[in-house]
Amino acid sequence: MDLDETVLGLCRASVPAYSDAILVYLRDPLPVGDERPASPVVLRLRRSDRIPEEQHPGAKLPLMGVAVPEGSGEGAAEHTEVRPGGPLAEVLRGVRPVFGNSPTAGDALPELLGEDCEVPDGNRAILAPLRGRRRVIGAAVFLRRPERPVFEVDDLLVAAQLATHTALGVDKAVLYGREAYIADELQRTMLPDELPQPTGCTLASRYLPAAETARVGGDWYDAIPLPGSRVALVVGDVMGHSMTSAAIMGQLRTTAQTLAQLDLPPQEVLHHLDDQAQRLGSDRMATCLYAVYDPVAHRIVVANAGHPPPVLLHRGGGAEVLRIPAGAPIGVGGVDFEAVELDAPAGATLLLYTDGLVESRQRDVWTGIEFLREKLAETARLTRPGTAPPLEPLCDEVLDILGPGDRDDDIALLAARFDGIAPSDVAYWYLDPRAQTAGQARRLVRRALSRWGLDELADSVELLVSEVVTNAVRYAERPVTLRLLRTDRLRVEVGDDVPQLPRLRQARATDEGGRGLYLVNRIARRWGATRLSTGKVVWFELSLSGGGQFTPPTPAAVPEHDLGLG
């Protein structure tokens, strides 16, 4: 179902067995399906072929007054605008092939090939319209030399068969090309435009569509920031290659993102994805691997639904295939998924991928996985001892394991470098929900920042912590959590047991409150709120360089009693 291959097949079938030369013209642009074709009709030379004339070597050789280029017609000036009511339009409307010296074709050929064209004597030319399922989409011209017998009446039937099969093939190729393009764009649109930058973790990704014979697939990857500076790493593969596969992929990815925001365990996420696939009512199954990395605990929790296992590359250069229960694919229904908790040492790299990377017609899955493990170890040995290889070049090196003709399926690749957060860079407290908690939080934050040498941020952080903690203790019934994380930026997280998320609003001049998040939004580099199964977490970040310093607001803009400064 390739347009160029279809046209080339017509040329190979015609020359030299049926004719000495052929010119194939197609409409430009080609109409697709039921869409209304453009007007006026323009025919452009798509391809030509001929028997070489050894005594006249060159790019173009005259054949009975017709200049027939060899090979693709692209770049040539051979294009014709079909005049409504003209002789060429009449022949195309008639659909049947005609001899070149017939009354109608005698005028149609010069219109198609040029006014300088000399129509060959006798029945040495046939003009055959190419009619698809709904309309004429082109024309083919068959030519014979003077020393060869002329075309007979039966040859018109042969030309009709060649034209019919070619036109239907062109129609099919154009429809398939449009469907593949739409599905490919749909799939790319549903993949993340850019990866997040979670605390304590560096990410890189690659996506390669399948080969032209099976271009459309259902592979996806995702990285979803979670409360507590954790990040969910997801990779999946919907079986099959079609628009349906791409659509199911989009639904499963959206469902996984929603479930991740609920902070469910990995095995529960896969269980709900399995239920979702059952409700879709499709016979398409999918594999998926869902992992949650905690940079503070230096641990990772992984659950698998029939997906190839991830590979962990240690900083020292060793690479291992993680032993994770395979589980059943999503869509089977009625199965349990098991999660495994593993160490995630700082400097290690976790590689998640789809089976298109390791499986092909030349090797099975497990052979490909071992090949991948060896490739990672080999790449790590080229890096300076004790350091991890750069993540982006590592992804490119991994894709080099694909040999010519190996890529029968699309490939999704997600690499995560575990930077981790050292215990000395974490400060954590439980605070009782009472009126004095905001002042206590300010004192604890100031001492922690002084210990880290970040006194220049103390005023800004104290103000924002006071606002967020005050809002938390106002409605909380259980202890409030306060956590500070120091990496390349300072992150502050306040958690409580109230599920309602705060929202930024514009307070009126007479309002006594409602300006806390306004200050957070103005001073912090980034901020957000995430709902948990047990409540919510409100967080904000500031640059360690001192960006976002607090400028005291005027009393008219922010009343003093609303700042929570005591």
C-alpha positions in Angstrom: 0.0 0.0 0.0 2.7 2.4 -1.1 1.9 4.9 -3.9 5.3 4.9 -5.5 5.5 1.1 -5.4 2.1 0.8 -7.1 3.1 3.1 -9.9 6.5 1.4 -10.3 4.6 -2.0 -10.5 2.7 -0.7 -13.5 5.9 0.4 -15.2 7.6 -3.0 -14.6 4.6 -4.9 -15.8 4.4 -2.9 -19.0 8.0 -2.5 -20.1 9.2 -4.4 -22.1 6.6 -7.1 -22.1 3.7 -5.0 -23.2 5.1 -1.7 -24.5 8.5 0.0 -25.2 7.7 3.0 -23.1 5.1 4.2 -20.5 4.3 7.5 -19.0 2.1 7.6 -15.8 0.2 10.8 -14.9 -1.7 11.3 -11.6 -3.9 14.1 -10.4 -2.2 16.7 -8.3 -3.3 16.8 -5.6 -4.7 13.3 -5.4 -8.2 13.2 -4.0 -8.7 11.1 -0.9 -11.8 9.1 -0.2 -15.0 11.1 -0.6 -13.3 14.5 -0.4 -14.2 16.9 -3.2 -11.3 17.1 -5.7 -9.7 20.4 -6.5 -10.7 22.3 -9.6 -9.3 22.6 -12.2 -7.9 19.1 -12.8 -4.1 19.0 -13.1 -2.3 15.9 -14.3 1.4 15.6 -13.3 3.9 13.1 -14.6 4.5 10.7 -11.7 6.8 8.1 -13.3 8.0 6.9 -16.7 9.9 4.0 -18.0 11.3 2.9 -21.4 13.7 0.5 -23.1 17.1 2.2 -23.2 18.4 3.2 -26.7 22.1 2.3 -26.6 22.9 4.5 -29.6 21.4 7.6 -27.9 22.6 7.5 -24.2 21.2 10.4 -22.1 18.6 11.4 -19.6 15.8 11.9 -22.2 15.4 10.2 -25.6 12.9 11.0 -28.3 10.4 8.3 -29.1 8.3 9.1 -32.1 8.3 12.8 -31.2 7.6 12.1 -27.5 10.4 13.0 -25.0 10.2 10.1 -22.5 12.4 10.7 -19.3 13.7 7.7 -17.5 12.6 7.1 -13.9 10.6 9.4 -11.7 8.9 12.3 -13.3 9.5 14.6 -10.4 11.3 17.9 -11.3 10.2 17.6 -14.9 7.9 20.1 -16.5 5.4 17.5 -17.5 2.2 18.7 -16.0 -1.1 19.5 -17.7 -4.2 21.4 -16.7 -7.1 19.5 -18.2 -9.4 22.0 -20.1 -13.1 21.4 -19.3 -14.8 20.2 -22.4 -11.5 19.6 -24.2 -10.4 16.4 -25.9 -8.4 15.1 -23.0 -11.3 15.7 -20.6 -13.5 13.8 -23.1 -11.2 10.8 -23.1 -10.9 10.7 -19.4 -14.6 10.9 -19.0 -15.0 7.9 -21.3 -12.9 5.8 -19.0 -12.0 3.2 -21.6 -8.5 3.0 -23.2 -8.3 4.3 -26.8 -5.7 4.1 -29.5 -3.5 7.2 -30.0 -4.5 7.7 -33.6 -8.3 7.6 -32.9 -10.2 10.9 -33.5 -10.5 11.8 -29.8 -7.1 10.7 -28.7 -5.4 12.3 -31.6 -6.1 15.7 -30.0 -5.9 14.5 -26.4 -2.3 13.2 -26.6 -0.8 16.6 -27.7 -2.8 18.2 -24.9 -1.3 15.8 -22.4 2.2 15.4 -23.7 2.7 18.9 -25.3 1.8 20.7 -28.5 5.1 19.6 -30.1 4.1 16.0 -29.7 3.7 14.0 -32.9 1.1 11.3 -32.6 2.7 8.0 -33.7 1.5 6.4 -36.9 -0.7 3.4 -36.7 -1.8 1.9 -33.4 1.5 2.4 -31.6 0.1 4.5 -28.7 -2.7 3.8 -26.2 -4.1 6.4 -23.8 -5.7 4.7 -20.8 -7.6 6.7 -18.1 -6.9 5.6 -14.5 -10.2 5.4 -12.7 -10.3 4.7 -9.0 -13.4 3.8 -7.0 -15.1 7.2 -7.5 -13.4 9.2 -10.1 -10.6 9.4 -12.7 -7.3 9.9 -10.9 -4.8 9.9 -13.8 -3.8 8.5 -17.1 -1.2 6.1 -18.6 0.3 6.3 -22.1 1.7 3.1 -23.6 4.0 3.5 -26.6 5.6 1.1 -29.1 8.6 1.6 -31.5 8.2 1.4 -35.3 10.0 -1.9 -35.5 7.6 -3.6 -33.1 4.1 -4.9 -34.1 1.3 -2.4 -33.5 -1.2 -2.7 -30.7 -4.2 -4.9 -31.5 -7.8 -4.6 -30.3 -7.1 -7.2 -27.6 -4.3 -5.0 -26.3 -6.9 -2.4 -25.3 -8.3 -5.0 -22.8 -4.8 -5.6 -21.4 -4.4 -1.8 -21.0 -7.8 -1.6 -19.3 -6.8 -4.3 -16.8 -3.5 -2.7 -16.1 -5.1 0.7 -15.6 -7.9 -0.7 -13.4 -5.6 -2.5 -11.0 -3.2 0.4 -10.8 -6.0 2.9 -10.1 -7.5 0.8 -7.4 -4.0 0.3 -5.9 -3.4 4.1 -6.0 -6.7 4.7 -4.3 -5.9 2.2 -1.6 -2.4 3.6 -1.1 -3.7 7.2 -0.8 -6.4 6.1 1.8 -3.9 4.1 3.8 -1.4 7.0 3.7 -4.0 9.4 5.0 -5.1 7.0 7.8 -1.5 6.3 8.7 -0.7 10.0 8.8 -3.7 10.8 11.0 -2.9 7.9 13.4 0.7 8.9 13.6 -0.1 12.5 14.3 -2.7 11.4 16.9 -0.2 9.2 18.6 2.5 11.9 18.6 0.0 14.4 19.9 -0.9 12.2 22.8 2.8 11.7 23.8 4.3 14.3 26.1 5.7 17.3 24.4 8.4 17.6 27.0 9.3 15.7 30.2 8.9 17.2 33.6 11.9 18.1 35.7 11.2 16.2 39.0 13.4 16.8 42.1 16.1 14.2 42.5 15.7 12.6 39.0 16.8 13.4 35.5 14.7 12.1 32.5 15.3 11.5 28.8 13.1 9.9 26.2 12.9 8.7 22.6 10.1 7.7 20.3 10.5 6.1 16.9 7.5 5.2 14.7 7.5 1.8 13.1 8.7 1.0 9.6 6.6 2.1 6.7 4.9 -1.3 6.4 3.5 -1.0 9.9 4.0 2.6 10.9 1.1 3.2 13.2 1.3 1.7 16.7 0.2 2.2 20.3 3.4 2.7 22.3 3.6 5.4 24.9 5.6 6.7 27.8 5.0 9.2 30.5 6.6 10.8 33.6 4.2 12.1 36.2 5.3 14.2 39.2 3.8 12.9 42.4 3.5 14.4 45.9 6.5 14.1 48.1 8.9 14.8 45.2 8.3 11.3 43.8 7.8 10.6 40.1 5.8 7.9 38.3 7.5 6.4 35.3 5.2 4.7 32.8 5.7 2.9 29.5 3.1 0.9 27.6 2.3 -0.8 24.4 -1.1 -1.4 22.9 -1.0 -4.4 20.6 -1.7 -3.9 16.9 -1.0 -1.2 14.4 -4.0 1.0 13.5 -6.1 4.0 14.4 -7.8 1.9 17.0 -4.5 1.1 18.7 -3.5 4.8 18.8 -6.9 5.7 20.2 -6.8 3.1 22.9 -3.3 4.2 23.8 -4.6 7.7 24.3 -7.4 6.5 26.6 -5.1 4.3 28.7 -2.5 7.1 29.0 -5.1 9.6 30.2 -6.5 7.1 32.7 -3.0 6.4 34.0 -2.4 10.1 34.5 -5.6 10.5 36.4 -4.9 7.4 38.6 -1.4 8.7 39.3 -2.8 12.0 40.7 -4.8 9.9 43.2 -1.4 8.6 44.4 -2.5 5.0 44.1 0.1 2.1 44.5 1.4 0.8 41.1 -0.4 -2.5 41.4 -3.7 -0.6 41.9 -3.0 1.6 38.9 -2.6 -1.4 36.7 -5.7 -3.0 38.2 -7.8 0.1 37.3 -6.2 0.2 33.8 -7.3 -3.4 33.3 -10.9 -2.5 34.3 -10.8 0.4 31.9 -9.7 -1.8 29.1 -12.5 -4.2 29.9 -15.0 -1.3 29.7 -13.7 -0.2 26.3 -15.0 -3.5 25.0 -12.1 -3.9 22.5 -10.2 -7.1 21.9 -7.0 -5.1 21.9 -4.7 -5.9 24.9 -1.8 -3.8 26.1 1.3 -4.2 28.2 2.3 -1.6 30.7 5.0 -1.1 33.3 4.4 1.4 36.1 7.1 2.5 38.6 7.2 5.1 41.3 10.6 6.5 42.3 11.2 8.2 45.7 14.4 10.3 45.7 14.3 10.7 49.5 14.0 7.0 50.4 16.2 6.0 47.3 13.6 3.3 46.6 11.5 2.4 43.6 8.2 0.5 43.5 7.5 -1.4 40.2 4.4 -3.3 38.9 4.3 -5.0 35.6 1.5 -6.0 33.2 3.1 -8.3 30.7 5.7 -5.8 29.7 9.5 -6.4 29.0 11.4 -5.9 32.3 13.4 -2.7 32.8 17.2 -2.6 32.9 19.1 -0.9 35.7 22.5 0.5 34.9 24.6 1.1 38.0 27.1 3.9 38.3 29.9 1.4 38.5 29.1 0.1 35.0 27.2 -3.1 35.8 23.8 -3.6 34.1 21.1 -5.9 35.4 17.7 -6.9 34.2 15.3 -6.3 37.1 13.5 -9.4 38.3 9.8 -8.3 38.4 6.8 -10.6 38.2 5.6 -10.3 34.5 1.9 -10.3 35.2 -0.8 -10.6 32.6 -1.4 -7.9 29.9 -4.0 -5.2 30.5 -7.3 -6.3 29.0 -7.2 -10.0 30.1 -9.3 -9.2 33.2 -9.7 -10.9 36.5 -5.9 -11.0 37.4 -3.9 -9.5 40.2 -0.8 -7.5 39.8 2.1 -7.6 42.2 4.4 -4.7 43.1 8.1 -5.1 44.0 10.1 -2.5 46.0 13.8 -2.2 45.0 16.8 -0.1 45.8 17.4 2.9 43.6 21.0 3.9 44.3 22.1 7.5 43.4 23.8 7.6 40.0 22.0 4.5 38.7 19.9 4.7 35.5 16.7 2.9 34.9 15.7 2.1 31.3 12.1 1.5 30.4 11.3 0.5 26.8 8.7 -1.2 24.5 9.3 -4.5 22.8 10.1 -2.8 19.4 13.5 -2.1 20.8 14.4 -5.7 21.6 12.3 -7.9 19.4 12.4 -8.3 15.6 12.3 -10.9 12.9 16.0 -11.5 13.6 15.9 -12.1 17.4 13.4 -13.0 20.1 12.6 -10.8 23.1 15.0 -12.3 25.6 17.9 -12.3 23.2 17.2 -8.7 22.5 17.0 -7.8 26.2 20.4 -9.5 26.9 21.8 -7.6 23.9 20.4 -4.4 25.4 22.0 -5.1 28.8 25.4 -5.8 27.2 25.1 -2.5 25.2 24.4 -0.5 28.3 27.3 -2.1 30.1 29.6 -1.5 27.1 28.5 2.2 27.0 29.1 2.6 30.7 32.7 1.3 30.3 33.5 4.1 27.9 32.6 6.6 30.7 35.1 7.8 33.3 35.1 5.4 36.2 32.8 6.3 39.0 30.6 8.6 36.9 27.3 7.8 35.1 27.2 8.2 31.3 25.3 11.3 30.0 21.6 10.5 29.6 20.8 11.9 26.2 23.8 10.3 24.4 23.0 7.0 26.3 19.5 7.0 24.7 21.1 7.4 21.2 23.6 4.6 21.9 20.7 2.3 23.0 18.9 2.9 19.7 22.0 1.9 17.8 21.3 -1.8 18.7 18.7 -1.7 15.9 20.1 -3.1 12.7 18.9 -2.7 9.1 15.4 -4.1 8.8 15.0 -4.7 12.6 12.4 -2.0 13.2 9.1 -3.7 12.6 7.4 -2.0 15.5 7.3 1.5 17.0 9.6 2.1 19.9 9.1 4.1 23.1 12.1 4.6 25.4 12.2 6.3 28.8 15.5 6.7 30.8 15.6 7.9 34.4 18.8 8.9 36.2 18.4 8.5 39.9 20.1 11.5 41.4 18.4 11.1 44.8 18.3 13.5 47.7 20.7 13.0 50.5 19.3 12.8 54.1 21.3 15.9 55.0 19.3 17.9 52.4 15.9 17.0 53.9 14.2 18.5 56.8 10.9 17.0 58.0 8.5 17.9 60.8 5.0 17.0 62.1 3.1 20.0 63.4 -0.1 20.0 65.5 -2.9 22.0 64.0 -3.2 24.9 66.5 -2.9 28.7 66.5 0.8 28.7 67.4 1.8 26.3 64.5 2.6 29.1 62.0 5.1 30.7 64.3 6.7 27.3 65.1 7.0 26.5 61.4 8.8 29.9 60.8 11.3 29.1 63.5 12.0 25.6 62.2 12.4 26.8 58.6 14.8 29.6 59.6 17.0 27.2 61.6 17.1 24.7 58.7 18.0 27.4 56.1 20.7 28.7 58.4 22.2 25.2 58.7 22.2 25.0 54.9 23.7 28.4 54.4 20.6 29.8 52.8 19.9 32.7 55.1 19.3 35.0 52.2 16.1 33.0 51.5 14.8 33.1 55.1 12.5 36.0 54.7 10.8 34.8 51.6 10.5 31.2 52.8 9.2 32.2 56.2 6.5 34.4 54.7 5.3 31.7 52.3 5.5 28.9 54.8 3.5 31.0 57.3 0.8 31.5 54.7 0.5 27.9 53.6 0.7 26.5 57.1 -1.9 28.9 58.4 -4.3 27.8 55.7 -3.5 24.1 56.5 -4.1 24.3 60.3 -7.3 26.3 59.9 -9.2 23.2 58.8 -6.9 20.2 59.5 -7.8 17.7 62.3 -4.6 15.7 62.2 -0.9 16.8 62.4 0.3 18.9 59.5 3.5 17.9 57.7 6.2 20.3 56.7 9.2 19.2 54.5 12.1 21.1 53.0 14.2 19.6 50.2 17.4 21.2 49.0 18.7 20.3 45.6 19.4 22.7 42.8 16.4 24.6 44.2 14.6 24.7 47.5 11.3 22.9 47.6 8.8 23.3 50.5 5.9 20.9 51.0 3.0 21.3 53.4 0.6 18.4 53.8 -2.7 18.1 55.6 -5.8 15.9 55.8 -8.2 18.2 54.0 -8.8 17.1 50.4 -10.1 20.4 49.0 -7.4 22.1 46.9 -6.7 25.8 47.3 -7.3 28.1 44.4 -5.8 31.4 43.4 -8.4 34.2 43.5 -8.4 38.0 43.4 -9.2 39.4 46.8 -11.2 42.6 47.1 -9.8 45.6 48.9 -12.3 45.0 51.8 -11.5 41.3 52.2 -9.6 40.2 55.3 -8.1 37.2 53.7 -7.6 35.4 50.4 -4.1 36.8 49.6 -1.9 34.0 50.7 -1.7 32.1 47.4 -1.3 35.5 45.7 1.9 36.0 47.6 3.0 32.4 46.8 2.3 33.0 43.1 4.3 36.2 43.1 7.3 35.2 45.1 7.8 31.4 44.4 9.5 30.1 41.2 6.8 27.4 40.9 4.0 26.2 43.1 1.1 23.7 43.0 -1.3 21.5 45.0 -1.9 17.8 44.7 -4.8 15.8 46.2 -3.9 12.6 48.0 -6.0 9.7 49.2 -5.5 11.1 52.8 -5.7 14.8 52.0 -3.5 17.1 49.9 0.0 18.6 49.6 0.7 22.3 48.7 4.2 23.0 47.6 6.4 25.8 46.2 9.9 26.2 45.0 12.5 28.9 45.1 15.8 29.3 43.3 18.9 28.9 45.5 20.5 31.9 43.7 18.2 34.2 45.7 15.6 34.7 42.9 12.1 35.5 44.1 13.3 37.6 47.1 10.5 39.0 49.2 9.7 42.7 48.7 7.5 43.9 51.5 4.0 44.7 50.1 2.3 47.9 50.9 -0.4 47.8 53.6 -3.0 48.8 51.0 -2.2 45.7 48.9 -1.9 43.1 51.6 -3.2 43.8 55.1 -0.8 43.0 57.9 -3.2 40.7 59.8 -3.4 38.5 56.7 0.3 37.7 56.5 0.3 35.4 59.5 3.5 36.9 60.9 2.2 37.1 64.4 
